[in-house]
């Protein structure tokens, strides 16, 4: 059983930056960890993914250049750096573990409880 715990969200102003954390525990086998976000009135969407062994990353087009995903293997932690936040980034951010190359929600098996990011103008 894999457990994921997100942290780092909060209330920020437009233009600020945040660094979200996702700590993994349990099953030692890691394939990939993804970040998703669920904005009000919208479906949950894929944001970024990192392969645990290689560190190879992938992003949805709308966040390229502002979001950066990274991992610390020793700390069993995946990070999501978000720069130049805007109101449209307001969402609950979730991390999840799944297979390499996956960007569909249904492909991910284990999910955290989410961390709220609220951006004020």
GROMACS elastic network, one bead per residue, 0.5 to 0.9 nm:
[ bonds ]
;  ai    aj funct       b0    kb
    1    25     6  0.83803   500
    1    26     6  0.55596   500
    1    27     6  0.55729   500
    1   110     6  0.83563   500
    2    24     6  0.69375   500
    2    25     6  0.57655   500
    2    27     6  0.52079   500
    2    28     6  0.82341   500
    2    97     6  0.81451   500
    2   109     6  0.89627   500
    2   110     6  0.64060   500
    2   111     6  0.85622   500
    3    23     6  0.80729   500
    3    24     6  0.56848   500
    3    25     6  0.52077   500
    3    26     6  0.60753   500
    3    27     6  0.83378   500
    3   110     6  0.70365   500
    3   111     6  0.73781   500
    3   112     6  0.69340   500
    4    22     6  0.62417   500
    4    23     6  0.55496   500
    4    25     6  0.65871   500
    4    26     6  0.89136   500
    4    95     6  0.70989   500
    4    96     6  0.71112   500
    4    97     6  0.82042   500
    4   110     6  0.74532   500
    4   111     6  0.62082   500
    4   113     6  0.77340   500
    5    21     6  0.79568   500
    5    22     6  0.53810   500
    5    23     6  0.52482   500
    5    24     6  0.67312   500
    5    25     6  0.87299   500
    5    94     6  0.89205   500
    5    95     6  0.79596   500
    5   111     6  0.84439   500
    5   112     6  0.52076   500
    5   113     6  0.66761   500
    5   114     6  0.76241   500
    5   115     6  0.88634   500
    6     9     6  0.84066   500
    6    20     6  0.70444   500
    6    21     6  0.54612   500
    6    23     6  0.65516   500
    6    93     6  0.81546   500
    6    94     6  0.69953   500
    6    95     6  0.68642   500
    6   112     6  0.62841   500
    6   113     6  0.69735   500
    6   114     6  0.58474   500
    6   115     6  0.58666   500
    7    19     6  0.88237   500
    7    20     6  0.58124   500
    7    21     6  0.52561   500
    7    22     6  0.65933   500
    7    23     6  0.85479   500
    7   114     6  0.78234   500
    7   115     6  0.57870   500
    7   116     6  0.87045   500
    8    18     6  0.71612   500
    8    19     6  0.61380   500
    8    21     6  0.60534   500
    8    22     6  0.89262   500
    8   115     6  0.70460   500
    8   116     6  0.85036   500
    8   117     6  0.84504   500
    9    12     6  0.88815   500
    9    18     6  0.72618   500
    9    19     6  0.78491   500
    9    20     6  0.63062   500
    9    21     6  0.88363   500
    9    92     6  0.84738   500
    9    93     6  0.80924   500
    9   114     6  0.89857   500
    9   115     6  0.53152   500
    9   116     6  0.51928   500
    9   118     6  0.78586   500
   10    18     6  0.84648   500
   10   115     6  0.79434   500
   10   116     6  0.61132   500
   10   117     6  0.50381   500
   10   118     6  0.61197   500
   10   119     6  0.83475   500
   11   116     6  0.82514   500
   11   117     6  0.61971   500
   11   119     6  0.59263   500
   11   120     6  0.73632   500
   12    15     6  0.85358   500
   12    16     6  0.64363   500
   12    17     6  0.80631   500
   12    18     6  0.83217   500
   12    85     6  0.82060   500
   12   117     6  0.77548   500
   12   118     6  0.62739   500
   12   119     6  0.50177   500
   12   120     6  0.62503   500
   12   121     6  0.89811   500
   13    16     6  0.56962   500
   13    17     6  0.87750   500
   13    85     6  0.74800   500
   13    86     6  0.77839   500
   13    87     6  0.83390   500
   13   118     6  0.82868   500
   13   119     6  0.52908   500
   13   121     6  0.60229   500
   14    17     6  0.86370   500
   14    84     6  0.68523   500
   14    85     6  0.52248   500
   14    87     6  0.64320   500
   14   119     6  0.58425   500
   14   120     6  0.58427   500
   14   121     6  0.53079   500
   15    83     6  0.72926   500
   15    86     6  0.63348   500
   15   119     6  0.89036   500
   15   121     6  0.88393   500
   16    82     6  0.85482   500
   16    83     6  0.65396   500
   16    84     6  0.54038   500
   16    85     6  0.55062   500
   16    86     6  0.82371   500
   16   119     6  0.86115   500
   17    81     6  0.74281   500
   17    82     6  0.54959   500
   17    84     6  0.57817   500
   17    85     6  0.60479   500
   18    80     6  0.81265   500
   18    81     6  0.59609   500
   18    82     6  0.52415   500
   18    83     6  0.66574   500
   18    84     6  0.89010   500
   18    85     6  0.80058   500
   18   117     6  0.88185   500
   19    79     6  0.66032   500
   19    80     6  0.55580   500
   19    82     6  0.61208   500
   19    83     6  0.85912   500
   20    78     6  0.83308   500
   20    79     6  0.54885   500
   20    81     6  0.63425   500
   20    82     6  0.79536   500
   20    93     6  0.85113   500
   20   115     6  0.82278   500
   21    77     6  0.66269   500
   21    78     6  0.58587   500
   21    80     6  0.65350   500
   21    81     6  0.88202   500
   21    95     6  0.87621   500
   22    76     6  0.83303   500
   22    77     6  0.53853   500
   22    78     6  0.50679   500
   22    79     6  0.62114   500
   22    80     6  0.84174   500
   22    94     6  0.85246   500
   22    95     6  0.63772   500
   22    96     6  0.87474   500
   22   112     6  0.80076   500
   23    75     6  0.76758   500
   23    76     6  0.58237   500
   23    78     6  0.65831   500
   23    79     6  0.88096   500
   24    27     6  0.87932   500
   24    75     6  0.86340   500
   24    76     6  0.54578   500
   24    77     6  0.61055   500
   24    78     6  0.80944   500
   24    97     6  0.88243   500
   25    28     6  0.74971   500
   25    76     6  0.72099   500
   26    29     6  0.88010   500
   27    30     6  0.77129   500
   30    33     6  0.78382   500
   30    51     6  0.82496   500
   30    52     6  0.59013   500
   30    53     6  0.77295   500
   30    97     6  0.74646   500
   30    98     6  0.80811   500
   30    99     6  0.85181   500
   31    50     6  0.87599   500
   31    51     6  0.60535   500
   31    52     6  0.55617   500
   31    53     6  0.73012   500
   31    97     6  0.72202   500
   31    98     6  0.62138   500
   31    99     6  0.53157   500
   31   100     6  0.56218   500
   32    49     6  0.67704   500
   32    50     6  0.55583   500
   32    52     6  0.51879   500
   32    53     6  0.82265   500
   32    55     6  0.89611   500
   32    96     6  0.84103   500
   32    97     6  0.57872   500
   32    98     6  0.53779   500
   32    99     6  0.55485   500
   32   100     6  0.50919   500
   32   101     6  0.76843   500
   32   102     6  0.80273   500
   33    48     6  0.85209   500
   33    49     6  0.56785   500
   33    50     6  0.55610   500
   33    51     6  0.66123   500
   33    52     6  0.69962   500
   33    78     6  0.73720   500
   33    95     6  0.67936   500
   33    96     6  0.55817   500
   33    98     6  0.61555   500
   33    99     6  0.81293   500
   33   100     6  0.82795   500
   33   108     6  0.86657   500
   34    46     6  0.75105   500
   34    47     6  0.74113   500
   34    48     6  0.55794   500
   34    50     6  0.64017   500
   34    51     6  0.87504   500
   34    69     6  0.87965   500
   34    78     6  0.87929   500
   34    94     6  0.82156   500
   34    95     6  0.55296   500
   34    96     6  0.53077   500
   34    97     6  0.63379   500
   34    98     6  0.74205   500
   34   102     6  0.82247   500
   34   103     6  0.76415   500
   34   108     6  0.82796   500
   35    45     6  0.87829   500
   35    46     6  0.64029   500
   35    47     6  0.54559   500
   35    48     6  0.52489   500
   35    49     6  0.62722   500
   35    50     6  0.89701   500
   35    69     6  0.84472   500
   35    80     6  0.76477   500
   35    93     6  0.68592   500
   35    94     6  0.56162   500
   35    96     6  0.64663   500
   36    44     6  0.65772   500
   36    45     6  0.54060   500
   36    47     6  0.50300   500
   36    48     6  0.71079   500
   36    49     6  0.89717   500
   36    92     6  0.83420   500
   36    93     6  0.57156   500
   36    94     6  0.51280   500
   36    95     6  0.62305   500
   36    96     6  0.78558   500
   36   105     6  0.81257   500
   37    43     6  0.85323   500
   37    44     6  0.54673   500
   37    45     6  0.54960   500
   37    46     6  0.66809   500
   37    47     6  0.67241   500
   37    89     6  0.85773   500
   37    90     6  0.88122   500
   37    91     6  0.58469   500
   37    92     6  0.55097   500
   37    94     6  0.60119   500
   37    95     6  0.87144   500
   37   114     6  0.87106   500
   38    41     6  0.85031   500
   38    42     6  0.66180   500
   38    43     6  0.60794   500
   38    45     6  0.63905   500
   38    90     6  0.84987   500
   38    91     6  0.51230   500
   38    92     6  0.51541   500
   38    93     6  0.64619   500
   38    94     6  0.80324   500
   39    42     6  0.54128   500
   39    43     6  0.71038   500
   39    44     6  0.69547   500
   39    45     6  0.86151   500
   39    88     6  0.80349   500
   39    89     6  0.75310   500
   39    90     6  0.61262   500
   39    92     6  0.64791   500
   39    93     6  0.86885   500
   40    43     6  0.82362   500
   40    90     6  0.78905   500
   40    91     6  0.66438   500
   40    92     6  0.86925   500
   42    45     6  0.84583   500
   44    92     6  0.88812   500
   44   105     6  0.79749   500
   45   103     6  0.88189   500
   45   104     6  0.81596   500
   45   105     6  0.75579   500
   46    49     6  0.82757   500
   46    59     6  0.80989   500
   46    60     6  0.67461   500
   46   103     6  0.59162   500
   46   104     6  0.67894   500
   46   105     6  0.71181   500
   47    58     6  0.85006   500
   47    59     6  0.57990   500
   47    60     6  0.53214   500
   47    61     6  0.86014   500
   47    62     6  0.84308   500
   47    63     6  0.71295   500
   47    67     6  0.85348   500
   47   103     6  0.82723   500
   48    57     6  0.72237   500
   48    58     6  0.55296   500
   48    60     6  0.62761   500
   48    63     6  0.84537   500
   48    67     6  0.81009   500
   48    68     6  0.80078   500
   48    69     6  0.66824   500
   48    80     6  0.83308   500
   48   103     6  0.79540   500
   49    56     6  0.82015   500
   49    57     6  0.55298   500
   49    58     6  0.52082   500
   49    59     6  0.65236   500
   49    69     6  0.70631   500
   49    70     6  0.89728   500
   49   100     6  0.84998   500
   49   101     6  0.78961   500
   49   102     6  0.78843   500
   49   103     6  0.74269   500
   50    53     6  0.88599   500
   50    54     6  0.82798   500
   50    55     6  0.57028   500
   50    56     6  0.55141   500
   50    58     6  0.65925   500
   50    69     6  0.67473   500
   50    70     6  0.69525   500
   50    71     6  0.77097   500
   50    78     6  0.83329   500
   50   100     6  0.80604   500
   50   101     6  0.86799   500
   51    54     6  0.57292   500
   51    55     6  0.50092   500
   51    56     6  0.52580   500
   51    57     6  0.65162   500
   51    58     6  0.89469   500
   51    99     6  0.85147   500
   51   100     6  0.59997   500
   51   101     6  0.78998   500
   52    55     6  0.56180   500
   52    56     6  0.78910   500
   52    71     6  0.75048   500
   52    73     6  0.77909   500
   52   100     6  0.85132   500
   53    56     6  0.82043   500
   53    73     6  0.86740   500
   54    57     6  0.88601   500
   55    70     6  0.73301   500
   55    71     6  0.73120   500
   57    68     6  0.87774   500
   57    69     6  0.70809   500
   57    70     6  0.80574   500
   58    69     6  0.85260   500
   58   101     6  0.83229   500
   58   103     6  0.88522   500
   59    62     6  0.81800   500
   59    63     6  0.67774   500
   59    64     6  0.61750   500
   59    67     6  0.81266   500
   59    68     6  0.84854   500
   59    69     6  0.86315   500
   60    63     6  0.59991   500
   60    64     6  0.67361   500
   60   103     6  0.87759   500
   61    64     6  0.54681   500
   62    65     6  0.87933   500
   62    66     6  0.89364   500
   63    66     6  0.56005   500
   63    67     6  0.56457   500
   63    68     6  0.87727   500
   63    82     6  0.88417   500
   64    67     6  0.61003   500
   64    68     6  0.80435   500
   65    68     6  0.76852   500
   65    83     6  0.86659   500
   66    81     6  0.80156   500
   66    82     6  0.59288   500
   66    83     6  0.51438   500
   66    84     6  0.67762   500
   66    85     6  0.82699   500
   67    80     6  0.67195   500
   67    81     6  0.55178   500
   67    83     6  0.63510   500
   68    79     6  0.79709   500
   68    80     6  0.56367   500
   68    82     6  0.66650   500
   68    83     6  0.85691   500
   69    78     6  0.71744   500
   69    79     6  0.55613   500
   69    81     6  0.63236   500
   69    82     6  0.89077   500
   70    77     6  0.85886   500
   70    78     6  0.57347   500
   70    79     6  0.52151   500
   70    80     6  0.66428   500
   70    81     6  0.82061   500
   71    75     6  0.84412   500
   71    76     6  0.75805   500
   71    77     6  0.56815   500
   71    79     6  0.59241   500
   71    80     6  0.88713   500
   72    75     6  0.53813   500
   72    76     6  0.59782   500
   72    77     6  0.52979   500
   72    78     6  0.63369   500
   72    79     6  0.81674   500
   73    77     6  0.65895   500
   73    78     6  0.82912   500
   74    77     6  0.78956   500
   75    78     6  0.86704   500
   78    95     6  0.85185   500
   82    85     6  0.66342   500
   85    88     6  0.81835   500
   85    89     6  0.63944   500
   85    90     6  0.87086   500
   85   119     6  0.69084   500
   86    89     6  0.55304   500
   86    90     6  0.76481   500
   86   119     6  0.61689   500
   86   120     6  0.77380   500
   86   121     6  0.74791   500
   87    90     6  0.56911   500
   87   118     6  0.75444   500
   87   120     6  0.59807   500
   87   121     6  0.63200   500
   88    91     6  0.81099   500
   88   119     6  0.77653   500
   89   117     6  0.74633   500
   89   118     6  0.74673   500
   89   119     6  0.67828   500
   90   116     6  0.78144   500
   90   117     6  0.53996   500
   90   119     6  0.54513   500
   90   120     6  0.84790   500
   91   115     6  0.84800   500
   91   116     6  0.60856   500
   91   117     6  0.54877   500
   91   118     6  0.66034   500
   91   119     6  0.88333   500
   92   114     6  0.58469   500
   92   115     6  0.54295   500
   92   117     6  0.59884   500
   92   118     6  0.84500   500
   93   113     6  0.88742   500
   93   114     6  0.52957   500
   93   115     6  0.52952   500
   93   116     6  0.62480   500
   93   117     6  0.70895   500
   94   111     6  0.69815   500
   94   112     6  0.59430   500
   94   113     6  0.67415   500
   94   115     6  0.66068   500
   94   116     6  0.89783   500
   95   110     6  0.85403   500
   95   111     6  0.59977   500
   95   112     6  0.56844   500
   95   113     6  0.83186   500
   95   114     6  0.71416   500
   96   105     6  0.88043   500
   96   108     6  0.61452   500
   96   109     6  0.71704   500
   96   110     6  0.53857   500
   96   112     6  0.62930   500
   97   107     6  0.89826   500
   97   108     6  0.56478   500
   97   109     6  0.61539   500
   97   110     6  0.53164   500
   97   111     6  0.67177   500
   98   101     6  0.86529   500
   98   102     6  0.68051   500
   98   107     6  0.62578   500
   98   109     6  0.57708   500
   98   110     6  0.72051   500
   99   102     6  0.57124   500
   99   107     6  0.71249   500
   99   108     6  0.70521   500
   99   109     6  0.87623   500
  100   103     6  0.89243   500
  102   105     6  0.82055   500
  102   107     6  0.62721   500
  102   108     6  0.75395   500
  103   106     6  0.87310   500
  103   107     6  0.74326   500
  103   108     6  0.84225   500
  104   107     6  0.55841   500
  104   108     6  0.73843   500
  105   108     6  0.57164   500
  105   109     6  0.87657   500
  106   109     6  0.76603   500
  108   111     6  0.75575   500
  111   114     6  0.82502   500
  112   115     6  0.87289   500
